[in-house]
């Protein structure tokens, strides 16, 4: 039998490859023996990873703490306003003015509060990405709407105003079409290259001009990257080269058959409530492993707000019936404009201060009792002590 002799460098390379897949800190340690990388560079890379993970954990900690209180208020107060509308309609259905006012109160609260909480979550996302580049990324929530019998993706909330219309049919935007077909996230870190190879398309982007731009041919109409896009040429952030889209779904949850039946999710593997979208002007901006995980954290959080809206508006027989009755009386539910609260994301961020977490202390505490039914249930279980 022929004996295979492995050199020390071969063995070291094999160990490095195996460890890098499962334990990053050890792979850095092994990397110290790689003479092609200086110790200073290795320590610097390790330090960056440590800082990124610290920011990652603090962002998630702060976001979970914030949304715990905000979502409970959102769901509870929305339910209370919905109940108030329902009770008033049952007691005095002829009082159209009062019913209309209560319906408007519900709609305006559920819109403005969702915007305010989405904006705060956008700030957490910006804090996470703050130190990656001197150029800001952009964040927005898009929803799927049925317009003229077509599924159309429409911007709902953005972290800043834009000067163009980005709404488009699902099949005309490669990112949303891909998610619709396979249900998972979409990431493209080099849009110029992908568009030139017809592996990406977007209603605002001219792929033929992209090919001209990359070719650098004399006389080409597209001499700059922004020449390949429609829209205001002064808004440099709108001509992005990297994009990440996370679907808002209930895919990873164990949903009961009763729940799926009540909210009309039967016979569907995945219901997509909306999309959390990120883009940046630089190529290779997103880190697939960490950024996708962070994106799903916030997509899952924001999907709870969207689902609460679904329960008390779109899927509410009471709300839809009342809305029809009001329309029959010529009374419209006119949501207030959100322009009065629309805010652009701050240009500078003190990440350390923003993510600072100090549990508040107070002597004015109260022990809130759990319900007695839970205690009786627990005591009835075999082996309870």
LUMGU-77127 format. One record per residue (C-alpha): x, y, z; residue in one letter; residue number from 0. Coordinates in steps of 0.1 Angstrom, whole numbers, plus 5000, padded with zeros to 4 digits. Each point is the difference from the previous one (the first is absolute). Example, Ala and Ser with C-alpha at 12.3 -4.5 7.8 and 13.67 -1.06 7.14 Angstrom:
2
@east:5123, north:4955, up:5078, residuo:a, num:0;
@east:5014, north:5034, up:4993, residuo:s, num:1;
END
This chain:
385
@east:5000, north:5000, up:5000, residuo:x, num:0;
@east:5014, north:5034, up:4990, residuo:x, num:1;
@east:5006, north:5023, up:5030, residuo:x, num:2;
@east:4988, north:5035, up:4996, residuo:x, num:3;
@east:5023, north:5026, up:5017, residuo:x, num:4;
@east:4984, north:5033, up:5010, residuo:x, num:5;
@east:5022, north:5030, up:5006, residuo:x, num:6;
@east:4995, north:5021, up:5031, residuo:x, num:7;
@east:4986, north:5029, up:4979, residuo:x, num:8;
@east:4974, north:4976, up:4985, residuo:x, num:9;
@east:4989, north:4988, up:5035, residuo:x, num:10;
@east:4998, north:5036, up:5012, residuo:x, num:11;
@east:4979, north:5010, up:4971, residuo:x, num:12;
@east:4975, north:4971, up:5006, residuo:x, num:13;
@east:4997, north:5009, up:5036, residuo:x, num:14;
@east:4994, north:5037, up:4992, residuo:x, num:15;
@east:4973, north:4991, up:4975, residuo:x, num:16;
@east:4982, north:4977, up:5024, residuo:x, num:17;
@east:5001, north:5023, up:5030, residuo:x, num:18;
@east:4990, north:5031, up:4980, residuo:x, num:19;
@east:4967, north:4983, up:4993, residuo:x, num:20;
@east:4992, north:4993, up:5036, residuo:x, num:21;
@east:5020, north:5022, up:5024, residuo:x, num:22;
@east:5011, north:5035, up:4988, residuo:x, num:23;
@east:5022, north:5009, up:5030, residuo:x, num:24;
@east:5021, north:4969, up:4995, residuo:x, num:25;
@east:5003, north:5006, up:4963, residuo:x, num:26;
@east:5015, north:5034, up:5009, residuo:x, num:27;
@east:5025, north:4984, up:5023, residuo:x, num:28;
@east:5010, north:4975, up:4974, residuo:x, num:29;
@east:5003, north:5030, up:4976, residuo:x, num:30;
@east:5028, north:5013, up:5021, residuo:x, num:31;
@east:5023, north:4973, up:4985, residuo:x, num:32;
@east:4991, north:5012, up:4965, residuo:x, num:33;
@east:5031, north:5019, up:4990, residuo:x, num:34;
@east:4981, north:5018, up:4972, residuo:x, num:35;
@east:4980, north:5019, up:5026, residuo:x, num:36;
@east:5017, north:5021, up:5026, residuo:x, num:37;
@east:4991, north:4998, up:5037, residuo:x, num:38;
@east:4989, north:5036, up:4999, residuo:x, num:39;
@east:4976, north:4993, up:4972, residuo:x, num:40;
@east:4986, north:4969, up:5017, residuo:x, num:41;
@east:4995, north:5018, up:5033, residuo:x, num:42;
@east:4983, north:5029, up:4982, residuo:x, num:43;
@east:4977, north:4976, up:4982, residuo:x, num:44;
@east:4992, north:4982, up:5033, residuo:x, num:45;
@east:4993, north:5033, up:5017, residuo:x, num:46;
@east:4976, north:5010, up:4972, residuo:x, num:47;
@east:4981, north:4968, up:5004, residuo:x, num:48;
@east:4998, north:5005, up:5038, residuo:x, num:49;
@east:4987, north:5035, up:4996, residuo:x, num:50;
@east:4974, north:4989, up:4974, residuo:x, num:51;
@east:4987, north:4972, up:5022, residuo:x, num:52;
@east:4998, north:5024, up:5030, residuo:x, num:53;
@east:4980, north:5025, up:4980, residuo:x, num:54;
@east:4979, north:4971, up:4986, residuo:x, num:55;
@east:4990, north:4988, up:5034, residuo:x, num:56;
@east:4994, north:5035, up:5014, residuo:x, num:57;
@east:4978, north:5009, up:4970, residuo:x, num:58;
@east:4979, north:4968, up:5005, residuo:x, num:59;
@east:4998, north:5005, up:5038, residuo:x, num:60;
@east:4988, north:5036, up:4996, residuo:x, num:61;
@east:4976, north:4992, up:4972, residuo:x, num:62;
@east:4984, north:4971, up:5019, residuo:x, num:63;
@east:4996, north:5022, up:5031, residuo:x, num:64;
@east:4985, north:5029, up:4980, residuo:x, num:65;
@east:4976, north:4979, up:4981, residuo:x, num:66;
@east:4988, north:4980, up:5030, residuo:x, num:67;
@east:4984, north:5032, up:5014, residuo:x, num:68;
@east:4990, north:5016, up:4967, residuo:x, num:69;
@east:4984, north:4969, up:4984, residuo:x, num:70;
@east:4980, north:4992, up:5032, residuo:x, num:71;
@east:4987, north:5035, up:5000, residuo:x, num:72;
@east:4993, north:4999, up:4963, residuo:x, num:73;
@east:4981, north:4967, up:5001, residuo:x, num:74;
@east:4981, north:5009, up:5032, residuo:x, num:75;
@east:4990, north:5035, up:4991, residuo:x, num:76;
@east:4990, north:4990, up:4965, residuo:x, num:77;
@east:4978, north:4972, up:5015, residuo:x, num:78;
@east:4984, north:5026, up:5024, residuo:x, num:79;
@east:4993, north:5025, up:4972, residuo:x, num:80;
@east:4986, north:4972, up:4978, residuo:x, num:81;
@east:4978, north:4988, up:5029, residuo:x, num:82;
@east:4988, north:5036, up:5007, residuo:x, num:83;
@east:4990, north:5003, up:4963, residuo:x, num:84;
@east:4982, north:4966, up:5000, residuo:x, num:85;
@east:4981, north:5008, up:5032, residuo:x, num:86;
@east:4990, north:5035, up:4989, residuo:x, num:87;
@east:4987, north:4986, up:4967, residuo:x, num:88;
@east:4980, north:4973, up:5018, residuo:x, num:89;
@east:4985, north:5026, up:5024, residuo:x, num:90;
@east:4993, north:5029, up:4975, residuo:x, num:91;
@east:5004, north:4988, up:4964, residuo:x, num:92;
@east:4981, north:5031, up:4988, residuo:x, num:93;
@east:5026, north:5024, up:5014, residuo:x, num:94;
@east:5021, north:5002, up:4969, residuo:x, num:95;
@east:5021, north:5030, up:5011, residuo:x, num:96;
@east:5011, north:4983, up:5032, residuo:x, num:97;
@east:5006, north:4966, up:4983, residuo:x, num:98;
@east:5021, north:5018, up:4973, residuo:x, num:99;
@east:5020, north:5018, up:5026, residuo:x, num:100;
@east:5008, north:4968, up:5019, residuo:x, num:101;
@east:5009, north:4982, up:4968, residuo:x, num:102;
@east:5023, north:5029, up:4990, residuo:x, num:103;
@east:5016, north:4999, up:5035, residuo:x, num:104;
@east:5008, north:4963, up:4996, residuo:x, num:105;
@east:5014, north:5004, up:4965, residuo:x, num:106;
@east:5021, north:5031, up:5009, residuo:x, num:107;
@east:5014, north:4984, up:5031, residuo:x, num:108;
@east:5009, north:4967, up:4983, residuo:x, num:109;
@east:5017, north:5019, up:4972, residuo:x, num:110;
@east:5020, north:5027, up:5019, residuo:x, num:111;
@east:5010, north:4976, up:5029, residuo:x, num:112;
@east:5013, north:4974, up:4975, residuo:x, num:113;
@east:5020, north:5028, up:4982, residuo:x, num:114;
@east:5015, north:5012, up:5032, residuo:x, num:115;
@east:5011, north:4966, up:5011, residuo:x, num:116;
@east:5013, north:4991, up:4966, residuo:x, num:117;
@east:5021, north:5031, up:5000, residuo:x, num:118;
@east:5015, north:4991, up:5034, residuo:x, num:119;
@east:5009, north:4966, up:4986, residuo:x, num:120;
@east:5016, north:5016, up:4970, residuo:x, num:121;
@east:5022, north:5019, up:5024, residuo:x, num:122;
@east:5011, north:4967, up:5016, residuo:x, num:123;
@east:5009, north:4987, up:4966, residuo:x, num:124;
@east:5019, north:5031, up:4991, residuo:x, num:125;
@east:5019, north:4997, up:5033, residuo:x, num:126;
@east:5010, north:4965, up:4991, residuo:x, num:127;
@east:5014, north:5011, up:4966, residuo:x, num:128;
@east:5013, north:5034, up:5011, residuo:x, num:129;
@east:5038, north:4992, up:5000, residuo:x, num:130;
@east:5001, north:4980, up:4968, residuo:x, num:131;
@east:5002, north:5028, up:4975, residuo:x, num:132;
@east:5000, north:5038, up:4999, residuo:x, num:133;
@east:4970, north:4997, up:4977, residuo:x, num:134;
@east:4966, north:4992, up:5016, residuo:x, num:135;
@east:4980, north:4970, up:4990, residuo:x, num:136;
@east:4963, north:5004, up:4993, residuo:x, num:137;
@east:4971, north:4981, up:5017, residuo:x, num:138;
@east:4964, north:4996, up:4991, residuo:x, num:139;
@east:4969, north:4979, up:5005, residuo:x, num:140;
@east:4982, north:4989, up:4968, residuo:x, num:141;
@east:4966, north:4983, up:4998, residuo:x, num:142;
@east:4983, north:4979, up:4975, residuo:x, num:143;
@east:4967, north:5014, up:4986, residuo:x, num:144;
@east:4976, north:4989, up:4974, residuo:x, num:145;
@east:4997, north:5027, up:4974, residuo:x, num:146;
@east:4981, north:4994, up:4968, residuo:x, num:147;
@east:5002, north:4963, up:5005, residuo:x, num:148;
@east:5038, north:5002, up:5003, residuo:x, num:149;
@east:5021, north:4994, up:5031, residuo:x, num:150;
@east:5018, north:5033, up:5005, residuo:x, num:151;
@east:5028, north:5007, up:5025, residuo:x, num:152;
@east:4995, north:5035, up:5015, residuo:x, num:153;
@east:5021, north:5019, up:5024, residuo:x, num:154;
@east:4983, north:5004, up:5034, residuo:x, num:155;
@east:5026, north:5017, up:5023, residuo:x, num:156;
@east:5035, north:5012, up:4992, residuo:x, num:157;
@east:5028, north:5014, up:5022, residuo:x, num:158;
@east:5000, north:5031, up:4977, residuo:x, num:159;
@east:4980, north:5015, up:4971, residuo:x, num:160;
@east:5009, north:4991, up:4965, residuo:x, num:161;
@east:4993, north:5020, up:4968, residuo:x, num:162;
@east:4989, north:4971, up:4978, residuo:x, num:163;
@east:4973, north:4974, up:4998, residuo:x, num:164;
@east:5013, north:4965, up:5009, residuo:x, num:165;
@east:4967, north:4981, up:4998, residuo:x, num:166;
@east:5001, north:4971, up:4976, residuo:x, num:167;
@east:4983, north:4968, up:4991, residuo:x, num:168;
@east:5016, north:4970, up:5017, residuo:x, num:169;
@east:5011, north:4984, up:4968, residuo:x, num:170;
@east:5019, north:5031, up:4989, residuo:x, num:171;
@east:5023, north:5001, up:5030, residuo:x, num:172;
@east:5024, north:4971, up:5002, residuo:x, num:173;
@east:5004, north:5001, up:5037, residuo:x, num:174;
@east:4963, north:4999, up:5009, residuo:x, num:175;
@east:4993, north:4975, up:4973, residuo:x, num:176;
@east:5028, north:4977, up:5013, residuo:x, num:177;
@east:4985, north:5002, up:5035, residuo:x, num:178;
@east:4965, north:4993, up:4987, residuo:x, num:179;
@east:5013, north:4969, up:4983, residuo:x, num:180;
@east:5021, north:4985, up:5027, residuo:x, num:181;
@east:4989, north:5018, up:5032, residuo:x, num:182;
@east:5034, north:5008, up:5014, residuo:x, num:183;
@east:5021, north:5031, up:5001, residuo:x, num:184;
@east:5017, north:5017, up:4970, residuo:x, num:185;
@east:5035, north:5013, up:5000, residuo:x, num:186;
@east:5019, north:5016, up:4971, residuo:x, num:187;
@east:5034, north:5015, up:5009, residuo:x, num:188;
@east:5010, north:5010, up:4965, residuo:x, num:189;
@east:4970, north:5014, up:4981, residuo:x, num:190;
@east:5021, north:5014, up:4970, residuo:x, num:191;
@east:5014, north:4966, up:4993, residuo:x, num:192;
@east:4968, north:4982, up:5005, residuo:x, num:193;
@east:4980, north:5024, up:4978, residuo:x, num:194;
@east:5026, north:4999, up:4973, residuo:x, num:195;
@east:4996, north:4962, up:5000, residuo:x, num:196;
@east:4962, north:5003, up:5001, residuo:x, num:197;
@east:4999, north:4983, up:5035, residuo:x, num:198;
@east:4983, north:5031, up:5015, residuo:x, num:199;
@east:4974, north:5024, up:4988, residuo:x, num:200;
@east:4982, north:5030, up:5015, residuo:x, num:201;
@east:4975, north:5024, up:4984, residuo:x, num:202;
@east:5023, north:5029, up:5008, residuo:x, num:203;
@east:5031, north:4984, up:4985, residuo:x, num:204;
@east:5008, north:4998, up:4963, residuo:x, num:205;
@east:5021, north:4968, up:4995, residuo:x, num:206;
@east:5011, north:5010, up:4965, residuo:x, num:207;
@east:5015, north:5032, up:5015, residuo:x, num:208;
@east:5016, north:4979, up:5027, residuo:x, num:209;
@east:5018, north:4980, up:4974, residuo:x, num:210;
@east:5012, north:5032, up:4983, residuo:x, num:211;
@east:5012, north:5014, up:5033, residuo:x, num:212;
@east:5020, north:4969, up:5009, residuo:x, num:213;
@east:5015, north:4997, up:4965, residuo:x, num:214;
@east:5014, north:5036, up:5002, residuo:x, num:215;
@east:4996, north:5003, up:4962, residuo:x, num:216;
@east:5005, north:5035, up:4986, residuo:x, num:217;
@east:4968, north:5017, up:4990, residuo:x, num:218;
@east:4979, north:4979, up:5025, residuo:x, num:219;
@east:4970, north:5018, up:5013, residuo:x, num:220;
@east:5007, north:4987, up:5035, residuo:x, num:221;
@east:5033, north:5014, up:5013, residuo:x, num:222;
@east:4991, north:4999, up:5037, residuo:x, num:223;
@east:4981, north:4975, up:5021, residuo:x, num:224;
@east:4971, north:5024, up:5006, residuo:x, num:225;
@east:4995, north:5004, up:4962, residuo:x, num:226;
@east:4986, north:4964, up:5001, residuo:x, num:227;
@east:4972, north:5010, up:5023, residuo:x, num:228;
@east:4968, north:5021, up:4997, residuo:x, num:229;
@east:4993, north:5026, up:5027, residuo:x, num:230;
@east:5016, north:5031, up:5014, residuo:x, num:231;
@east:5037, north:4999, up:4993, residuo:x, num:232;
@east:5008, north:5021, up:5031, residuo:x, num:233;
@east:4987, north:4973, up:5023, residuo:x, num:234;
@east:5032, north:4979, up:4999, residuo:x, num:235;
@east:4988, north:4975, up:5026, residuo:x, num:236;
@east:4973, north:4988, up:4976, residuo:x, num:237;
@east:5025, north:4985, up:4976, residuo:x, num:238;
@east:5009, north:4970, up:5021, residuo:x, num:239;
@east:5023, north:4971, up:4992, residuo:x, num:240;
@east:4990, north:4976, up:5029, residuo:x, num:241;
@east:4966, north:4990, up:5011, residuo:x, num:242;
@east:4986, north:4977, up:5027, residuo:x, num:243;
@east:4963, north:4991, up:5002, residuo:x, num:244;
@east:4985, north:4981, up:5030, residuo:x, num:245;
@east:4964, north:4987, up:4998, residuo:x, num:246;
@east:4978, north:5005, up:5030, residuo:x, num:247;
@east:4985, north:4965, up:5005, residuo:x, num:248;
@east:4987, north:4975, up:5026, residuo:x, num:249;
@east:5020, north:4972, up:4983, residuo:x, num:250;
@east:5021, north:4989, up:5030, residuo:x, num:251;
@east:4972, north:4998, up:5024, residuo:x, num:252;
@east:4980, north:4970, up:5011, residuo:x, num:253;
@east:4965, north:5012, up:4991, residuo:x, num:254;
@east:4969, north:4981, up:5012, residuo:x, num:255;
@east:4974, north:4989, up:4976, residuo:x, num:256;
@east:4974, north:5020, up:5019, residuo:x, num:257;
@east:5021, north:5032, up:4996, residuo:x, num:258;
@east:5007, north:4994, up:4963, residuo:x, num:259;
@east:4963, north:4995, up:4994, residuo:x, num:260;
@east:4989, north:5031, up:5019, residuo:x, num:261;
@east:5025, north:5023, up:4981, residuo:x, num:262;
@east:4996, north:4983, up:4967, residuo:x, num:263;
@east:5035, north:4985, up:4997, residuo:x, num:264;
@east:4988, north:4965, up:4991, residuo:x, num:265;
@east:5017, north:4981, up:4971, residuo:x, num:266;
@east:5028, north:5026, up:4998, residuo:x, num:267;
@east:5035, north:4992, up:5010, residuo:x, num:268;
@east:5010, north:5036, up:5005, residuo:x, num:269;
@east:4981, north:5032, up:5002, residuo:x, num:270;
@east:5021, north:5031, up:4993, residuo:x, num:271;
@east:4986, north:5031, up:5017, residuo:x, num:272;
@east:5026, north:5024, up:4986, residuo:x, num:273;
@east:5037, north:5006, up:4994, residuo:x, num:274;
@east:5027, north:5016, up:5020, residuo:x, num:275;
@east:5024, north:5015, up:4975, residuo:x, num:276;
@east:5036, north:5013, up:5002, residuo:x, num:277;
@east:5022, north:5015, up:4974, residuo:x, num:278;
@east:5034, north:5017, up:4997, residuo:x, num:279;
@east:5020, north:5019, up:4974, residuo:x, num:280;
@east:5031, north:4978, up:5005, residuo:x, num:281;
@east:5004, north:4965, up:4985, residuo:x, num:282;
@east:5007, north:4971, up:5024, residuo:x, num:283;
@east:4985, north:5020, up:5029, residuo:x, num:284;
@east:4980, north:4973, up:5017, residuo:x, num:285;
@east:5013, north:4971, up:5020, residuo:x, num:286;
@east:4977, north:4971, up:4993, residuo:x, num:287;
@east:5004, north:4981, up:5032, residuo:x, num:288;
@east:4996, north:5028, up:5025, residuo:x, num:289;
@east:4979, north:5025, up:4981, residuo:x, num:290;
@east:4974, north:4975, up:4989, residuo:x, num:291;
@east:4996, north:4988, up:5036, residuo:x, num:292;
@east:4996, north:5035, up:5012, residuo:x, num:293;
@east:4976, north:5007, up:4972, residuo:x, num:294;
@east:4978, north:4971, up:5010, residuo:x, num:295;
@east:4999, north:5013, up:5036, residuo:x, num:296;
@east:4985, north:5033, up:4989, residuo:x, num:297;
@east:4978, north:4985, up:4973, residuo:x, num:298;
@east:4985, north:4977, up:5026, residuo:x, num:299;
@east:4995, north:5028, up:5025, residuo:x, num:300;
@east:4983, north:5023, up:4974, residuo:x, num:301;
@east:4979, north:4972, up:4987, residuo:x, num:302;
@east:4982, north:4999, up:5034, residuo:x, num:303;
@east:4989, north:5036, up:4995, residuo:x, num:304;
@east:4987, north:4992, up:4965, residuo:x, num:305;
@east:4982, north:4969, up:5013, residuo:x, num:306;
@east:4983, north:5020, up:5027, residuo:x, num:307;
@east:4987, north:5024, up:4972, residuo:x, num:308;
@east:4988, north:4969, up:4981, residuo:x, num:309;
@east:4980, north:4988, up:5030, residuo:x, num:310;
@east:4982, north:5032, up:5007, residuo:x, num:311;
@east:4995, north:5014, up:4965, residuo:x, num:312;
@east:5004, north:4978, up:4969, residuo:x, num:313;
@east:4988, north:4967, up:5018, residuo:x, num:314;
@east:4975, north:5017, up:5023, residuo:x, num:315;
@east:4965, north:4993, up:4989, residuo:x, num:316;
@east:4988, north:5026, up:5024, residuo:x, num:317;
@east:5023, north:5028, up:4986, residuo:x, num:318;
@east:4991, north:4991, up:4964, residuo:x, num:319;
@east:4963, north:4999, up:5007, residuo:x, num:320;
@east:5001, north:5034, up:5018, residuo:x, num:321;
@east:5021, north:5014, up:4971, residuo:x, num:322;
@east:4974, north:4989, up:4975, residuo:x, num:323;
@east:4972, north:5014, up:5021, residuo:x, num:324;
@east:5017, north:5034, up:5003, residuo:x, num:325;
@east:5006, north:5001, up:4962, residuo:x, num:326;
@east:4963, north:4993, up:4996, residuo:x, num:327;
@east:4994, north:5032, up:5020, residuo:x, num:328;
@east:5025, north:5019, up:4980, residuo:x, num:329;
@east:5025, north:5001, up:5029, residuo:x, num:330;
@east:5036, north:4994, up:4991, residuo:x, num:331;
@east:5028, north:4988, up:5023, residuo:x, num:332;
@east:5027, north:5025, up:4990, residuo:x, num:333;
@east:5034, north:4991, up:5016, residuo:x, num:334;
@east:5021, north:5029, up:5010, residuo:x, num:335;
@east:5031, north:5007, up:4980, residuo:x, num:336;
@east:5032, north:4987, up:5016, residuo:x, num:337;
@east:5020, north:5030, up:4986, residuo:x, num:338;
@east:4998, north:5018, up:5033, residuo:x, num:339;
@east:5020, north:4973, up:5017, residuo:x, num:340;
@east:5022, north:4988, up:4972, residuo:x, num:341;
@east:5037, north:5003, up:5010, residuo:x, num:342;
@east:5032, north:4995, up:4981, residuo:x, num:343;
@east:5026, north:4978, up:5017, residuo:x, num:344;
@east:5027, north:5021, up:5019, residuo:x, num:345;
@east:5032, north:5003, up:4980, residuo:x, num:346;
@east:5022, north:4994, up:5030, residuo:x, num:347;
@east:4997, north:4973, up:5027, residuo:x, num:348;
@east:5017, north:4997, up:5033, residuo:x, num:349;
@east:4996, north:4962, up:5000, residuo:x, num:350;
@east:5015, north:4995, up:5034, residuo:x, num:351;
@east:4976, north:5024, up:5016, residuo:x, num:352;
@east:4970, north:4989, up:4980, residuo:x, num:353;
@east:5005, north:4963, up:5009, residuo:x, num:354;
@east:5009, north:5007, up:5036, residuo:x, num:355;
@east:4979, north:4978, up:5022, residuo:x, num:356;
@east:4996, north:5007, up:5037, residuo:x, num:357;
@east:4971, north:4983, up:5019, residuo:x, num:358;
@east:4980, north:5027, up:5019, residuo:x, num:359;
@east:4997, north:4998, up:5037, residuo:x, num:360;
@east:4971, north:5012, up:5021, residuo:x, num:361;
@east:4985, north:4994, up:5034, residuo:x, num:362;
@east:4965, north:5003, up:4986, residuo:x, num:363;
@east:4996, north:4963, up:4990, residuo:x, num:364;
@east:4970, north:4977, up:5000, residuo:x, num:365;
@east:4998, north:4962, up:4999, residuo:x, num:366;
@east:4973, north:4994, up:4974, residuo:x, num:367;
@east:4982, north:4967, up:5007, residuo:x, num:368;
@east:4996, north:4973, up:4974, residuo:x, num:369;
@east:4965, north:4988, up:4994, residuo:x, num:370;
@east:4987, north:4973, up:5024, residuo:x, num:371;
@east:4989, north:4978, up:4971, residuo:x, num:372;
@east:5037, north:4995, up:4991, residuo:x, num:373;
@east:5008, north:4991, up:5036, residuo:x, num:374;
@east:4972, north:4974, up:5001, residuo:x, num:375;
@east:5011, north:4986, up:4967, residuo:x, num:376;
@east:5036, north:4997, up:5011, residuo:x, num:377;
@east:4991, north:4984, up:5033, residuo:x, num:378;
@east:4978, north:4974, up:4983, residuo:x, num:379;
@east:5030, north:4987, up:4980, residuo:x, num:380;
@east:5016, north:4967, up:5012, residuo:x, num:381;
@east:5032, north:5006, up:5019, residuo:x, num:382;
@east:4994, north:5037, up:5008, residuo:x, num:383;
@east:5017, north:5011, up:5032, residuo:x, num:384;
END
